[in-house]
Amino acid sequence: MQPLIILGRDGVLLEPVAGGLLSVSGLCIIPGSLEAVSRLNHAGYRVALTTNQPALGEGRLNIETLNAIHARLAEGLARVGGHLDALLTCPHTEASNCDCRKPGTGMLREIADRLDTPLETVTVIGDDTADIEAARAANAMPLLVLTGHGIATRADYPEVPAFDDLDHAVSWILTQR
């Protein structure tokens, strides 16, 4: 069975934007993150992405723009020889209390089901509390990156392995295998 890594989007691959990323022109890739995904792909890992996008539910973002953002991300990954095996989005606001919105485990469970992988074997890499709590609730292994909101999040989770960025987290993962 191929190992599976699930990433958060904003703060892990993309620079977070106050109020949410609402246009392709606002997309800013964290240096080295796409290459890190490619390294995982080439080492035999499947890589999936999860993202809370409440701006969809609030009407500030439409699905066409979100798809264009993700298409641009996929193009960037392809340029460095990488790809995503799955990408799931929760469109709900926090008030909806849905299970797919992180820290709920719905997106993680859906990816694990689609890719036929037990969540106990999955590593979840994120930069904020929602990512860490979702991983824990799903019995997956959380890793923290200090990009995005990671520095602020680290104080609440000193026991979670933390890395400067996705590239450093991937280097550690590949040495553990």
Number of C-alpha atoms within 10 A of each C-alpha: 8 11 17 25 23 27 26 22 22 25 23 28 25 21 19 20 14 7 9 15 22 19 13 16 8 14 18 15 18 19 14 13 19 25 20 22 27 21 19 22 19 13 13 13 18 19 22 23 22 24 19 23 20 21 18 19 15 12 10 13 18 14 11 9 15 19 12 13 19 15 13 14 20 15 14 16 19 15 12 14 15 21 22 18 17 16 17 16 17 19 21 19 16 12 7 11 10 16 13 22 25 23 22 19 21 18 24 28 17 14 22 20 12 11 17 13 16 16 19 13 14 20 20 27 28 34 29 26 19 18 25 24 19 24 27 16 14 21 16 21 20 21 22 29 25 20 23 22 19 21 17 14 20 19 9 11 15 10 9 13 15 23 21 13 25 30 22 16 18 20 14 13 14 13 7 7 7
